[in-house]
């Protein structure tokens, strides 16, 4: 009878000690998912920002390449100066 009780206690301890291991595995999966989502967001933001910067540089390059010798105040998207009183 004593062997049965000690075996039952040992089995119970083994089950209880295995629970944190399972939770650690779940936590690792959650962290991996968070890292993956953050990586996807960073890559998307990088390409969006890169495209915007490329468009701005292209616009400035076209403006500089096609600028006349004495540009008008509104050339290349610059607003005309406001008169001062």
C-alpha positions in Angstrom: 0.0 0.0 0.0 2.8 2.4 0.8 4.4 1.7 -2.6 1.1 2.7 -4.3 0.9 6.0 -2.4 4.5 6.9 -3.1 4.0 6.0 -6.8 0.9 8.1 -6.9 2.7 11.1 -5.3 5.7 10.7 -7.7 3.3 10.6 -10.6 1.5 13.7 -9.4 4.8 15.6 -8.9 5.9 14.6 -12.4 2.6 15.9 -13.9 2.8 19.2 -11.9 6.4 19.8 -12.8 5.7 19.2 -16.5 3.0 22.0 -16.6 5.5 24.9 -16.6 7.4 23.3 -19.5 4.2 23.2 -21.5 3.5 26.8 -20.6 7.1 27.8 -21.6 6.5 26.2 -25.0 3.3 28.2 -25.5 5.1 31.4 -24.4 7.9 30.8 -26.9 5.3 30.3 -29.7 3.6 33.6 -28.7 6.9 35.4 -28.7 7.8 33.9 -32.1 4.5 35.1 -33.5 5.0 38.6 -32.1 8.5 38.8 -33.6 7.2 37.6 -37.0 4.4 40.2 -37.0 6.8 43.0 -36.0 9.2 41.9 -38.8 6.4 42.0 -41.4 5.4 45.4 -40.3 8.9 46.7 -40.3 9.5 45.4 -43.8 6.3 46.9 -45.1 7.1 50.3 -43.5 10.6 50.2 -45.0 9.3 49.6 -48.5 6.6 52.2 -48.2 9.1 54.8 -46.9 11.6 53.8 -49.5 9.0 54.3 -52.3 8.0 57.7 -50.9 11.6 58.9 -50.7 12.3 57.6 -54.2 9.3 59.5 -55.6 10.4 62.7 -53.8 14.0 62.5 -55.1 12.7 61.7 -58.6 10.5 64.8 -58.4 13.3 67.0 -57.3 15.6 65.6 -60.0 13.1 66.2 -62.7 12.6 69.8 -61.4 16.3 70.5 -61.4 16.9 68.9 -64.8 14.1 70.8 -66.5 14.5 74.2 -64.7 14.9 77.3 -66.8 17.8 79.7 -66.2 15.6 82.2 -64.3 12.8 80.1 -62.8 9.4 81.6 -62.1 8.4 81.7 -58.4 5.9 78.9 -58.9 8.3 76.6 -60.7 8.6 73.0 -59.5 5.7 73.3 -57.1 7.0 76.3 -55.1 4.2 78.6 -54.1 4.6 82.3 -55.2 5.9 84.6 -52.5 3.3 86.5 -50.5 3.7 90.3 -50.7 4.8 91.9 -47.5 3.1 95.0 -46.2 
